[in-house]
């Protein structure tokens, strides 16, 4: 391979290391924010219900500024690559299950939070997930569930990285890492700005 090809290949930004460092920052922060919580899974469960992570996610999601557009586009990329990459959650019994934007309603019926190329549904206007790529939408009433699923997906990407259950050559997984970083970074940046150094 010619040197210019090798140099070009090496110029691509790699997000695995920054994502893991970002997760370490999150890990250290939540141990001060959440008393008596020792494990990431427990912190994620608590933050799904309420707290600064949820508040900042929903704030960034509704911003019309450049930061909001970047955040929404990172969400778009996460959804897009998750449609190709089968992200797995390892269970205690040794089996695994797919992690995606499918959830169950109160009657136990599974449905997809993400609408594709949707028009008004039952008189409800869908929210575009990305301002310049209008393929994916959610309903206003599902914003909080969308946050919960996104946080779970980012956590499972962290688990796949830490426990080695991913293919380093799979570009879809690498794009999931990049998207996760671009979603979590502005949230943590905003939260940590309010904490004295």
C-alpha positions in Angstrom: 0.0 0.0 0.0 1.3 3.4 -0.9 2.4 5.7 2.0 -0.3 8.3 1.2 -2.9 5.6 1.6 -1.4 4.5 4.9 -1.3 8.1 6.1 -4.8 8.7 5.0 -6.1 5.6 6.8 -4.3 6.7 10.0 -5.9 10.2 9.8 -9.3 8.9 10.7 -10.5 10.0 14.1 -10.8 7.0 16.5 -13.6 7.4 19.1 -13.1 4.3 21.3 -10.5 5.9 23.6 -12.3 9.2 24.0 -15.6 7.4 24.7 -14.0 5.2 27.4 -12.3 8.2 29.0 -15.7 10.0 28.9 -17.4 7.0 30.5 -14.7 7.1 33.2 -15.6 10.7 33.9 -19.3 9.8 34.1 -18.4 6.9 36.4 -16.5 9.1 38.8 -19.1 11.8 38.7 -22.1 9.6 39.4 -20.4 8.1 42.5 -20.5 11.6 44.0 -24.0 12.5 42.6 -25.7 9.2 43.6 -25.0 8.1 47.1 -24.7 4.4 47.8 -24.6 3.5 44.1 -21.6 1.4 43.2 -22.4 -0.1 39.8 -23.0 1.5 36.4 -26.1 -0.5 35.8 -27.7 0.8 38.9 -26.7 4.4 38.0 -28.2 4.0 34.6 -31.5 2.7 36.0 -31.6 5.7 38.4 -30.8 8.3 35.7 -33.4 6.8 33.4 -36.0 7.8 35.9 -34.8 11.4 36.6 -31.8 13.5 37.2 -29.3 15.8 35.4 -28.5 13.4 32.6 -32.2 13.1 31.6 -32.8 16.9 32.0 -29.8 17.8 29.8 -30.6 15.1 27.2 -34.1 16.5 26.8 -32.8 20.1 26.7 -30.2 19.4 24.0 -32.8 17.4 22.0 -35.1 20.4 21.8 -32.4 23.1 21.1 -32.5 24.8 17.7 -28.9 26.0 18.0 -25.8 24.5 16.4 -25.2 22.4 19.6 -28.8 21.1 19.3 -28.4 20.2 15.7 -25.1 18.4 16.3 -26.8 16.5 19.1 -29.8 15.5 17.0 -27.5 14.4 14.1 -25.6 12.2 16.5 -28.9 10.6 17.6 -29.8 10.1 13.9 -26.4 8.4 13.3 -26.9 6.2 16.4 -30.4 5.1 15.1 -29.1 4.6 11.6 -26.2 2.4 12.6 -28.2 0.5 15.2 -30.4 -0.7 12.3 -27.4 -2.4 10.8 -25.5 -3.5 13.9 -27.2 -6.0 16.2 -26.2 -4.6 19.6 -26.4 -7.3 22.3 -27.0 -7.2 26.0 -25.4 -10.1 27.8 -27.7 -11.6 30.5 -26.6 -13.3 33.7 -27.7 -16.7 32.4 -25.2 -16.6 29.6 -27.7 -15.7 26.8 -28.0 -12.3 25.1 -30.7 -10.1 23.7 -30.8 -7.4 21.2 -30.8 -3.8 22.4 -32.8 -1.4 20.2 -35.6 1.1 20.2 -38.4 -1.5 20.6 -40.3 -1.3 23.8 -43.5 -2.8 25.2 -46.7 -0.8 26.0 -48.8 -1.3 29.2 -50.5 -4.4 27.6 -47.1 -6.0 26.8 -47.4 -5.3 23.0 -44.0 -4.5 21.5 -43.7 -1.4 19.3 -40.9 0.7 17.8 -40.3 4.1 19.3 -38.7 5.3 16.0 -41.1 6.2 13.2 -39.7 6.2 9.7 -40.7 8.9 7.2 -43.8 9.4 9.3 -46.7 11.8 8.6 -49.1 12.8 11.3 -50.1 9.8 13.3 -53.6 9.9 14.7 -53.6 13.7 14.5 -50.2 13.8 16.3 -47.3 15.6 14.7 -44.1 13.6 14.9 -40.8 15.2 16.2 -37.9 15.0 13.7 -34.9 13.4 15.3 -32.5 15.3 12.9 -33.1 18.7 11.5 -31.5 18.0 8.1 -32.2 14.3 7.7 -35.9 13.8 8.1 -36.1 10.0 8.0 -36.5 9.2 11.7 -39.1 10.7 14.0 -40.7 10.0 17.4 -44.0 11.2 18.9 -43.9 13.9 21.5 -45.4 11.6 24.1 -42.5 9.1 23.7 -39.6 11.6 24.3 -38.8 10.3 27.8 -39.0 6.6 26.6 -36.7 7.6 23.8 -34.2 9.1 26.3 -34.4 5.9 28.4 -33.7 3.7 25.4 -30.9 5.9 24.2 -29.2 5.8 27.6 -29.5 2.0 27.7 -28.0 1.7 24.2 -25.0 3.9 25.2 -24.6 1.8 28.3 -24.6 -1.4 26.3 -22.1 0.0 23.9 -19.9 0.7 26.9 -20.5 -2.9 28.1 -19.6 -4.3 24.7 -16.4 -2.3 24.7 -15.3 -3.1 28.2 -16.2 -6.8 28.0 -14.8 -7.3 24.5 -18.0 -8.6 22.8 -17.6 -6.6 19.6 -15.8 -6.7 16.3 -13.1 -4.0 16.1 -13.3 -4.2 12.3 -17.1 -3.6 12.2 -17.5 0.0 11.0 -21.2 0.1 12.2 -20.1 -0.6 15.8 -17.4 2.0 15.5 -20.0 4.5 14.3 -22.2 3.6 17.3 -19.2 4.4 19.6 -18.7 7.7 17.8 -22.4 8.6 18.0 -22.5 7.7 21.7 -19.6 9.9 22.4 -21.2 12.8 20.6 -24.4 12.4 22.6 -22.9 11.9 26.0 -20.1 14.5 25.8 -22.2 17.7 25.6 -24.4 16.4 28.4 -21.5 15.7 30.7 -19.8 19.0 29.6 -22.9 21.0 30.6 -23.3 19.1 34.0 -19.6 19.5 34.9 -19.6 23.2 34.1 -21.7 23.7 37.1 -19.3 21.8 39.4 -16.4 23.7 40.9 -13.0 22.3 39.9 
